Amino acid sequence: MTTSIDLEGRVALVTGASRGIGAATARLLAASGARVAIHYGRSRAEAEEVARDIRRAGGPAPALVQGDLGREDDRRRIHRETVAALGDPLLLVNNAGVYARNPFEETDDAAFLAAWRTTMAVNLESAAHLALLCLPAMRAARFGRIVMVASRAAFRAETDAPSYAVSKAGMVNLARCLARNEGRHGVTANSVCPGWVDTEMAQPDVSARRAEIEGEIPLGRIGTPEECARAILFYLSPLGDYANGTALGLNGGSYLH
Ligand SMILES: NC(=O)c1ccc[n+]([C@@H]2O[C@H](COP(=O)([O-])OP(=O)(O)OC[C@H]3O[C@@H](n4cnc5c(N)ncnc54)[C@H](OP(=O)(O)O)[C@@H]3O)[C@@H](O)[C@H]2O)c1
């Protein structure tokens, strides 16, 4: 049996596609025929490199869209520019995210709140806002696919980074709310929940204690951005058509629930 995934004609908006999981996802979606809006925040050169890779591989011409996901006006502009460049995105990957340590041992409540608010705005509020902006066109098309890149942290008590864990739990439940509300319009929403993945975000921990981290993973290694991209593609492609409101754990067996 051979299987090939054809997303030709689909427009995908992938947030945080300048590097890591988002960049791998943008490349894979383009390799499957989708026209991809490569969103980035600060890393313009890296985003341009992803676009160059896609063109070199013969994929459909992508668009670059910049914006700070912590800012609501930027999110509206990101959506507007995607529509103007490529058409309505019926595939939305809410991937961009920030991780900040902000334990309850913090003695400065202003610093604690600042980290809390940034994390919630970038990871969670922006995912809901971009979904809101994309939904009218998805409903009109009677087709839409929304994927949250959440985390294993959604299901665990993360004592060093409660805001991160809560934002990711929020994303998983956001997908469920969307799934229940939008299924009747042909729109699905699901979450991919990675454990450790070899990207810049994980770099400080991985370089400090790789052996310890890998020792806790039954498969004995940290995941790759490409493995995450394949799980995201599952939900965006016909292979995942009947999945709605689910959360796919992708952690080599390090956390099972
Ligand atoms: N790596 C892991 O171990 C791991 C595990 C579980 C879940 N995840 C989740 O996977 C997703 C991708 O993570 P990653 O590991 O690929 O991280 P990464 O390499 O640090 O990339 C993060 C991406 O998010 C973008 N971003 C961050 N803050 C932004 C903001 N305020 N506005 C706009 N864009 C912003 C960055 O864009 P610019 O650089 O262009 O600003 C970058 O493209 C995140 O949601 C993360 O929580 C990662």
PDBQT file of the ligand as one rigid body, heavy atoms in Angstrom, charges set to zero:
ROOT
HETATM    1  N1  LIG A 301      10.836  22.160  22.177  1.00  0.00    +0.000 N 
HETATM    2  C1  LIG A 301      10.169  21.462  23.058  1.00  0.00    +0.000 C 
HETATM    3  O1  LIG A 301      10.734  20.673  23.826  1.00  0.00    +0.000 OA
HETATM    4  C2  LIG A 301       8.666  21.599  23.118  1.00  0.00    +0.000 A 
HETATM    5  C3  LIG A 301       7.966  20.669  23.890  1.00  0.00    +0.000 A 
HETATM    6  C4  LIG A 301       6.594  20.751  23.963  1.00  0.00    +0.000 A 
HETATM    7  C5  LIG A 301       5.925  21.745  23.298  1.00  0.00    +0.000 A 
HETATM    8  N2  LIG A 301       6.612  22.653  22.557  1.00  0.00    +0.000 N 
HETATM    9  C6  LIG A 301       5.841  23.714  21.902  1.00  0.00    +0.000 C 
HETATM   10  O2  LIG A 301       6.078  23.699  20.519  1.00  0.00    +0.000 OA
HETATM   11  C7  LIG A 301       5.889  25.001  19.982  1.00  0.00    +0.000 C 
HETATM   12  C8  LIG A 301       7.094  25.350  19.122  1.00  0.00    +0.000 C 
HETATM   13  O3  LIG A 301       8.224  25.333  19.950  1.00  0.00    +0.000 OA
HETATM   14  P1  LIG A 301       9.727  25.171  19.457  1.00  0.00    +0.000 P 
HETATM   15  O4  LIG A 301      10.352  24.210  20.354  1.00  0.00    +0.000 OA
HETATM   16  O5  LIG A 301       9.780  24.975  17.997  1.00  0.00    +0.000 OA
HETATM   17  O6  LIG A 301      10.255  26.626  19.878  1.00  0.00    +0.000 OA
HETATM   18  P2  LIG A 301      11.286  27.656  19.290  1.00  0.00    +0.000 P 
HETATM   19  O7  LIG A 301      12.332  26.998  18.484  1.00  0.00    +0.000 OA
HETATM   20  O8  LIG A 301      11.653  28.485  20.451  1.00  0.00    +0.000 OA
HETATM   21  O9  LIG A 301      10.370  28.526  18.291  1.00  0.00    +0.000 OA
HETATM   22  C9  LIG A 301       9.364  29.341  18.806  1.00  0.00    +0.000 C 
HETATM   23  C10 LIG A 301       8.663  30.051  17.677  1.00  0.00    +0.000 C 
HETATM   24  O10 LIG A 301       7.634  30.874  18.238  1.00  0.00    +0.000 OA
HETATM   25  C11 LIG A 301       7.777  32.197  17.764  1.00  0.00    +0.000 C 
HETATM   26  N3  LIG A 301       7.373  33.165  18.790  1.00  0.00    +0.000 N 
HETATM   27  C12 LIG A 301       7.669  33.142  20.109  1.00  0.00    +0.000 A 
HETATM   28  N4  LIG A 301       7.139  34.217  20.724  1.00  0.00    +0.000 NA
HETATM   29  C13 LIG A 301       6.499  34.934  19.766  1.00  0.00    +0.000 A 
HETATM   30  C14 LIG A 301       5.758  36.143  19.766  1.00  0.00    +0.000 A 
HETATM   31  N5  LIG A 301       5.548  36.856  20.885  1.00  0.00    +0.000 N 
HETATM   32  N6  LIG A 301       5.239  36.585  18.604  1.00  0.00    +0.000 NA
HETATM   33  C15 LIG A 301       5.451  35.891  17.468  1.00  0.00    +0.000 A 
HETATM   34  N7  LIG A 301       6.134  34.734  17.391  1.00  0.00    +0.000 NA
HETATM   35  C16 LIG A 301       6.647  34.267  18.533  1.00  0.00    +0.000 A 
HETATM   36  C17 LIG A 301       9.256  32.352  17.409  1.00  0.00    +0.000 C 
HETATM   37  O11 LIG A 301       9.340  33.350  16.412  1.00  0.00    +0.000 OA
HETATM   38  P3  LIG A 301      10.582  34.369  16.245  1.00  0.00    +0.000 P 
HETATM   39  O12 LIG A 301      11.832  33.662  16.624  1.00  0.00    +0.000 OA
HETATM   40  O13 LIG A 301      10.511  34.720  14.795  1.00  0.00    +0.000 OA
HETATM   41  O14 LIG A 301      10.275  35.543  17.126  1.00  0.00    +0.000 OA
HETATM   42  C18 LIG A 301       9.598  30.958  16.896  1.00  0.00    +0.000 C 
HETATM   43  O15 LIG A 301       9.278  30.856  15.522  1.00  0.00    +0.000 OA
HETATM   44  C19 LIG A 301       5.724  25.933  21.184  1.00  0.00    +0.000 C 
HETATM   45  O16 LIG A 301       4.365  26.254  21.357  1.00  0.00    +0.000 OA
HETATM   46  C20 LIG A 301       6.236  25.105  22.345  1.00  0.00    +0.000 C 
HETATM   47  O17 LIG A 301       5.629  25.465  23.568  1.00  0.00    +0.000 OA
HETATM   48  C21 LIG A 301       7.976  22.607  22.452  1.00  0.00    +0.000 A 
ENDROOT
TORSDOF 0
